[in-house]
Amino acid sequence: MATTLPGLGFLPTFDSVAEERLHRKQRLAASFRLFGKFGFDEGVAGHITVRDPEHLDRFWVNPFGMNFKHIGVSDLICVDHSGDVVEGDAMVNRAAFAIHSQVHAGRPDVVAAAHSHSLHGKAWSSLGRLLDPITQDACAFFEDHSLFDDFTGVVLDLEEGKRISAALGTNKAVILRNHGLLTVGHSVDAAVWSFITMDRSCQAQLLAEAAGTPVLIDADMARKTQVQTGSPAACYLSFQPLWDMIAREQPDLFE
Ligand SMILES: [Zn+2]
């Protein structure tokens, strides 16, 4: 379990696996509400997954075709390693299974993964470039994201998921060229925070380059700042104000 990994002592601990599962599902439902609020929905595209704390080869995900803004805890479905829905009454998005099953399999340390066709992420992805350290916030991704430098249509094939997982490597994010962003974390909180701030860093670099030539933060300083703003603890912490807001504003997400 993530809570036993070194350096992750800040994560909450639980008395039972049922308690931990409920916690993960609540964070996941809240994250869909946040994705909806940030406008990250695009038709039926987009998925956030969290690994089951007991059955480590299963993950919880949004039901196919349901608006992010309507998702509550009881709507989430659990999918096993062969793509079968083992809990919940809905279909799984085939692309969600193809990508996320391989990311979870390839990264045992990862608890959650987030992907959507957010506007600034997909605009940036079309450039086929990594983000530069042009702001303090963008430094969170310095030497901690990669590029999947290919596009082969909608990802429905497990082999494509494996290639994306390989491109992600040990990083916390990968830019899928001509597609969008994918982020991972040791908690739902961190994966979702990284997605939100990465989309904004894409927006910032698009704005800055449209206006001129941004000054880059030098590599040594970017590396130091990465630890401050992009560590698992920093990403987890940065999510908490969003959690507080959405939990208070939309308490039906717990249903
Ligand atoms: Zn996609």
Residues whose N, C-alpha, C, O or C-beta is under 5 A from the ligand:
A	BS01	ZN	none
